Amino acid sequence: MKHKLITSVEHLKKEAKEESEFFIALNGGLCSSKDIHYCVEEKVSGILKSTFYVYNYVVGMMQEYTEEELFTLSNIGEAIEKKALYKRM
Protein backbone atom coordinates (compact mmCIF):
# COMPACT_ATOMS: atom_id res chain seq x y z
CA MET A 1 0.00 0.00 0.00
CA LYS A 2 1.35 3.43 -0.93
CA HIS A 3 1.52 6.35 1.45
CA LYS A 4 2.58 10.01 1.42
CA LEU A 5 4.67 11.73 4.11
CA ILE A 6 2.97 14.80 5.64
CA THR A 7 5.64 17.47 5.98
CA SER A 8 3.79 20.35 7.69
CA VAL A 9 0.45 21.44 9.12
CA GLU A 10 -0.24 23.32 5.87
CA HIS A 11 0.41 20.09 3.96
CA LEU A 12 -1.98 18.23 6.32
CA LYS A 13 -4.67 20.86 5.70
CA LYS A 14 -4.38 20.29 1.95
CA GLU A 15 -4.39 16.49 2.20
CA ALA A 16 -7.29 16.36 4.69
CA LYS A 17 -9.76 18.62 2.87
CA GLU A 18 -11.74 15.44 2.34
CA GLU A 19 -11.76 12.84 5.10
CA SER A 20 -8.80 10.57 4.54
CA GLU A 21 -6.95 7.82 6.37
CA PHE A 22 -3.61 8.70 7.94
CA PHE A 23 -1.24 6.88 10.26
CA ILE A 24 1.56 7.68 12.65
CA ALA A 25 4.55 5.37 12.25
CA LEU A 26 5.60 4.04 15.66
CA ASN A 27 8.63 2.13 16.86
CA GLY A 28 8.85 -1.53 15.96
CA GLY A 29 6.94 -1.13 12.68
CA LEU A 30 3.62 -0.45 14.42
CA CYS A 31 1.25 2.36 13.44
CA SER A 32 -1.58 4.40 14.92
CA SER A 33 -4.36 4.84 12.34
CA LYS A 34 -6.55 7.93 12.20
CA ASP A 35 -9.14 9.41 9.87
CA ILE A 36 -8.58 13.16 9.59
CA HIS A 37 -10.77 15.80 8.00
CA TYR A 38 -9.85 19.51 7.94
CA CYS A 39 -12.78 21.90 7.80
CA VAL A 40 -12.92 25.70 7.64
CA GLU A 41 -16.22 27.17 8.79
CA GLU A 42 -17.31 30.79 8.93
CA LYS A 43 -18.76 31.95 12.21
CA VAL A 44 -21.61 34.45 12.44
CA SER A 45 -19.19 37.17 13.54
CA GLY A 46 -17.24 36.72 10.31
CA ILE A 47 -14.29 35.04 12.02
CA LEU A 48 -13.14 31.85 10.34
CA LYS A 49 -12.88 28.78 12.52
CA SER A 50 -10.81 25.87 11.31
CA THR A 51 -11.08 22.45 12.88
CA PHE A 52 -9.36 19.12 12.43
CA TYR A 53 -11.80 16.26 13.00
CA VAL A 54 -9.82 13.17 13.98
CA TYR A 55 -11.23 9.67 14.39
CA ASN A 56 -8.72 7.75 16.47
CA TYR A 57 -9.02 4.00 15.89
CA VAL A 58 -7.08 3.13 19.06
CA VAL A 59 -9.62 4.78 21.38
CA GLY A 60 -12.57 4.45 18.98
CA MET A 61 -13.61 8.06 19.23
CA MET A 62 -13.92 11.28 17.24
CA GLN A 63 -11.98 14.27 18.53
CA GLU A 64 -11.84 17.91 17.40
CA TYR A 65 -8.64 19.97 17.41
CA THR A 66 -7.57 23.45 16.42
CA GLU A 67 -4.21 23.81 14.70
CA GLU A 68 -2.59 24.71 18.04
CA GLU A 69 -4.21 21.74 19.78
CA LEU A 70 -2.62 19.34 17.27
CA PHE A 71 0.62 20.14 19.11
CA THR A 72 -0.69 20.45 22.68
CA LEU A 73 -3.53 17.91 23.02
CA SER A 74 -2.66 15.27 20.43
CA ASN A 75 0.40 13.47 19.11
CA ILE A 76 -0.23 14.60 15.51
CA GLY A 77 1.89 17.76 15.72
CA GLU A 78 4.82 15.84 17.15
CA ALA A 79 4.40 13.18 14.45
CA ILE A 80 4.62 15.87 11.75
CA GLU A 81 7.77 17.31 13.34
CA LYS A 82 9.35 13.83 13.56
CA LYS A 83 8.40 12.97 9.94
CA ALA A 84 6.17 10.13 11.15
CA LEU A 85 2.70 11.14 9.84
CA TYR A 86 1.59 9.59 6.56
CA LYS A 87 -1.51 9.63 4.39
CA ARG A 88 -2.64 6.28 3.01
CA MET A 89 -3.07 6.44 -0.75
N, CA, C and O of each residue as an XYZ file, in Angstrom:
356
protein
N       0.843     -1.182      0.000
C       0.000      0.000      0.000
C       0.886      1.243      0.000
O       1.857      1.315      0.754
N       0.559      2.209     -0.834
C       1.352      3.431     -0.929
C       0.910      4.426      0.135
O      -0.225      4.399      0.611
N       1.837      5.301      0.490
C       1.524      6.352      1.450
C       2.385      7.572      1.165
O       3.425      7.483      0.512
N       1.920      8.734      1.677
C       2.581     10.008      1.425
C       2.951     10.647      2.760
O       2.106     10.764      3.648
N       4.208     11.061      2.904
C       4.673     11.727      4.112
C       4.044     13.115      4.212
O       4.040     13.861      3.232
N       3.515     13.467      5.374
C       2.965     14.801      5.637
C       4.090     15.626      6.255
O       4.623     15.268      7.305
N       4.447     16.725      5.606
C       5.642     17.473      5.984
C       5.374     18.716      6.834
O       6.306     19.284      7.402
N       4.110     19.148      6.927
C       3.791     20.351      7.694
C       2.290     20.389      7.977
O       1.527     19.612      7.402
N       1.872     21.281      8.852
C       0.450     21.443      9.123
C      -0.262     21.934      7.861
O      -1.375     21.497      7.570
N       0.367     22.835      7.116
C      -0.235     23.317      5.866
C      -0.445     22.164      4.885
O      -1.464     22.102      4.196
N       0.516     21.261      4.829
C       0.405     20.090      3.962
C      -0.750     19.204      4.439
O      -1.516     18.694      3.621
N      -0.881     19.017      5.768
C      -1.985     18.229      6.320
C      -3.333     18.854      5.962
O      -4.274     18.146      5.604
N      -3.423     20.179      6.058
C      -4.670     20.860      5.701
C      -5.074     20.528      4.262
O      -6.238     20.239      3.984
N      -4.111     20.574      3.369
C      -4.377     20.289      1.950
C      -4.805     18.834      1.745
O      -5.746     18.560      1.000
N      -4.124     17.918      2.397
C      -4.386     16.492      2.200
C      -5.649     16.010      2.919
O      -6.186     14.954      2.585
N      -6.124     16.779      3.904
C      -7.287     16.357      4.694
C      -8.547     17.164      4.379
O      -9.499     17.155      5.160
N      -8.558     17.863      3.237
C      -9.761     18.624      2.872
C     -10.968     17.702      2.746
O     -12.094     18.104      3.037
N     -10.736     16.488      2.321
C     -11.743     15.440      2.343
C     -11.248     14.404      3.340
O     -10.048     14.146      3.433
N     -12.173     13.812      4.084
C     -11.760     12.843      5.101
C     -10.901     11.762      4.471
O     -11.275     11.154      3.467
N      -9.751     11.533      5.073
C      -8.797     10.565      4.544
C      -8.185      9.784      5.695
O      -8.249     10.198      6.852
N      -7.591      8.650      5.354
C      -6.946      7.824      6.369
C      -5.461      8.167      6.439
O      -4.765      8.226      5.425
N      -5.004      8.389      7.656
C      -3.607      8.700      7.943
C      -3.104      7.708      8.984
O      -3.887      6.995      9.611
N      -1.787      7.676      9.159
C      -1.242      6.883     10.258
C       0.046      7.513     10.759
O       0.769      8.188     10.025
N       0.305      7.268     12.032
C       1.562      7.682     12.649
C       2.422      6.437     12.761
O       2.014      5.446     13.366
N       3.622      6.487     12.173
C       4.555      5.373     12.252
C       5.172      5.349     13.650
O       5.721      6.348     14.116
N       5.074      4.207     14.302
C       5.597      4.037     15.658
C       6.801      3.106     15.640
O       7.089      2.468     14.627
N       7.484      3.035     16.743
C       8.629      2.127     16.861
C       8.202      0.681     16.643
O       7.064      0.311     16.932
N       9.105     -0.115     16.141
C       8.850     -1.531     15.956
C       7.953     -1.853     14.775
O       7.440     -2.968     14.679
N       7.752     -0.891     13.864
C       6.945     -1.130     12.684
C       5.444     -1.034     12.926
O       4.656     -1.346     12.034
N       5.039     -0.610     14.113
C       3.616     -0.447     14.421
C       3.127      0.895     13.907
O       3.929      1.763     13.563
N       1.802      1.069     13.855
C       1.254      2.357     13.442
C      -0.037      2.644     14.195
O      -0.721      1.734     14.664
N      -0.351      3.921     14.299
C      -1.576      4.400     14.920
C      -2.419      5.033     13.821
O      -2.075      6.099     13.311
N      -3.527      4.380     13.451
C      -4.357      4.837     12.336
C      -5.376      5.866     12.790
O      -5.932      5.772     13.884
N      -5.613      6.859     11.924
C      -6.551      7.929     12.197
C      -7.200      8.375     10.894
O      -6.551      8.420      9.849
N      -8.485      8.704     10.966
C      -9.139      9.406      9.867
C      -9.113     10.882     10.236
O      -9.487     11.253     11.349
N      -8.674     11.724      9.308
C      -8.576     13.158      9.588
C      -9.302     13.926      8.496
O      -9.152     13.645      7.307
N     -10.095     14.904      8.927
C     -10.775     15.802      7.998
C     -10.554     17.228      8.492
O     -10.814     17.534      9.655
N     -10.076     18.094      7.611
C      -9.854     19.506      7.941
C     -11.004     20.316      7.372
O     -11.334     20.200      6.191
N     -11.610     21.134      8.215
C     -12.782     21.902      7.799
C     -12.639     23.352      8.239
O     -12.293     23.630      9.387
N     -12.906     24.271      7.323
C     -12.923     25.701      7.639
C     -14.373     26.157      7.587
O     -15.050     26.005      6.570
N     -14.837     26.712      8.690
C     -16.219     27.172      8.788
C     -16.221     28.652      9.121
O     -15.339     29.134      9.831
N     -17.204     29.371      8.612
C     -17.313     30.786      8.930
C     -18.310     30.967     10.064
O     -19.442     30.487      9.997
N     -17.878     31.658     11.092
C     -18.762     31.946     12.213
C     -19.649     33.140     11.875
O     -19.385     33.861     10.913
N     -20.676     33.343     12.650
C     -21.613     34.446     12.439
C     -20.905     35.790     12.510
O     -21.262     36.715     11.781
N     -19.910     35.910     13.374
C     -19.186     37.169     13.541
C     -18.214     37.447     12.401
O     -17.542     38.479     12.394
N     -18.137     36.537     11.443
C     -17.238     36.724     10.312
C     -15.853     36.150     10.527
O     -15.023     36.175      9.618
N     -15.594     35.637     11.706
C     -14.292     35.044     12.015
C     -14.296     33.593     11.541
O     -15.221     32.832     11.823
N     -13.242     33.231     10.818
C     -13.140     31.854     10.340
C     -12.653     30.941     11.457
O     -11.733     31.279     12.202
N     -13.277     29.800     11.554
C     -12.879     28.782     12.516
C     -12.433     27.563     11.721
O     -13.174     27.070     10.870
N     -11.259     27.088     11.985
C     -10.807     25.873     11.311
C     -10.644     24.770     12.351
O     -10.148     24.994     13.455
N     -11.075     23.582     11.966
C     -11.080     22.452     12.883
C     -10.565     21.210     12.176
O     -10.887     20.958     11.015
N      -9.766     20.446     12.891
C      -9.363     19.122     12.435
C     -10.241     18.116     13.173
O     -10.225     18.059     14.402
N     -11.000     17.331     12.429
C     -11.805     16.262     12.997
C     -10.998     14.974     12.859
O     -10.647     14.572     11.750
N     -10.708     14.337     13.972
C      -9.822     13.174     13.981
C     -10.551     11.988     14.617
O     -10.951     12.038     15.780
N     -10.714     10.922     13.829
C     -11.225      9.674     14.394
C     -10.020      8.817     14.722
O      -9.259      8.427     13.836
N      -9.855      8.531     15.988
C      -8.720      7.755     16.470
C      -9.169      6.306     16.645
O     -10.000      6.013     17.504
N      -8.628      5.411     15.842
C      -9.018      4.002     15.886
C      -8.623      3.328     17.192
O      -9.308      2.404     17.630
N      -7.538      3.764     17.827
C      -7.075      3.131     19.065
C      -8.109      3.310     20.176
O      -8.418      2.360     20.895
N      -8.642      4.521     20.320
C      -9.618      4.775     21.383
C     -11.053      4.695     20.873
O     -11.992      4.735     21.668
N     -11.237      4.583     19.559
C     -12.567      4.450     18.976
C     -13.441      5.670     19.173
O     -14.627      5.557     19.482
N     -12.834      6.860     18.988
C     -13.613      8.062     19.234
C     -13.181      9.211     18.332
O     -12.025      9.310     17.921
N     -14.159     10.084     18.035
C     -13.922     11.284     17.237
C     -13.503     12.416     18.164
O     -14.103     12.627     19.218
N     -12.467     13.138     17.758
C     -11.978     14.270     18.535
C     -11.834     15.468     17.606
O     -11.584     15.307     16.411
N     -11.994     16.676     18.160
C     -11.839     17.911     17.399
C     -10.650     18.684     17.942
O     -10.477     18.811     19.154
N      -9.819     19.209     17.017
C      -8.636     19.968     17.406
C      -8.503     21.227     16.560
O      -8.834     21.229     15.374
N      -8.018     22.291     17.175
C      -7.570     23.452     16.423
C      -6.147     23.148     15.967
O      -5.567     22.137     16.364
N      -5.593     24.012     15.142
C      -4.208     23.811     14.700
C      -3.268     23.772     15.904
O      -2.387     22.914     15.969
N      -3.441     24.677     16.843
C      -2.589     24.711     18.036
C      -2.740     23.429     18.856
O      -1.756     22.895     19.368
N      -3.964     22.944     18.978
C      -4.212     21.743     19.783
C      -3.601     20.485     19.180
O      -3.385     19.508     19.898
N      -3.315     20.483     17.868
C      -2.616     19.339     17.272
C      -1.279     19.113     17.966
O      -0.794     17.985     18.053
N      -0.688     20.209     18.461
C       0.622     20.142     19.106
C       0.536     20.034     20.629
O       1.491     19.593     21.269
N      -0.602     20.432     21.218
C      -0.692     20.445     22.678
C      -1.574     19.332     23.240
O      -1.327     18.857     24.349
N      -2.593     18.908     22.499
C      -3.530     17.913     23.016
C      -3.507     16.588     22.263
O      -4.187     15.639     22.654
N      -2.739     16.519     21.197
C      -2.658     15.273     20.427
C      -1.198     14.979     20.094
O      -0.315     15.797     20.350
N      -0.960     13.825     19.530
C       0.402     13.466     19.107
C       0.626     13.739     17.619
O       1.677     13.388     17.082
N      -0.336     14.352     16.955
C      -0.231     14.603     15.511
C       0.839     15.642     15.201
O       1.632     15.451     14.279
N       0.875     16.732     15.950
C       1.892     17.764     15.724
C       3.297     17.214     15.881
O       4.174     17.486     15.061
N       3.510     16.447     16.929
C       4.819     15.835     17.148
C       5.166     14.868     16.026
O       6.317     14.798     15.595
N       4.164     14.116     15.549
C       4.405     13.178     14.450
C       4.828     13.912     13.180
O       5.697     13.438     12.448
N       4.216     15.068     12.919
C       4.618     15.867     11.751
C       6.072     16.310     11.911
O       6.875     16.177     10.987
N       6.401     16.837     13.089
C       7.767     17.307     13.336
C       8.798     16.187     13.204
O       9.917     16.423     12.749
N       8.427     14.975     13.599
C       9.349     13.833     13.563
C       9.294     13.070     12.243
O       9.916     12.017     12.101
N       8.534     13.615     11.261
C       8.400     12.969      9.942
C       7.844     11.549     10.090
O       8.365     10.596      9.510
N       6.761     11.435     10.892
C       6.169     10.127     11.152
C       4.682     10.068     10.815
O       4.038      9.057     11.092
N       4.113     11.134     10.218
C       2.701     11.137      9.840
C       2.585     10.916      8.338
O       3.225     11.601      7.541
N       1.753      9.944      7.968
C       1.587      9.595      6.561
C       0.113      9.514      6.189
O      -0.735      9.190      7.020
N      -0.173      9.810      4.939
C      -1.513      9.626      4.389
C      -1.509      8.339      3.583
O      -0.627      8.113      2.755
N      -2.503      7.501      3.833
C      -2.637      6.277      3.014
C      -3.210      6.670      1.655
O      -4.143      7.469      1.569
N      -2.651      6.108      0.612
C      -3.074      6.442     -0.752
C      -3.888      5.303     -1.341
O      -4.336      5.392     -2.484
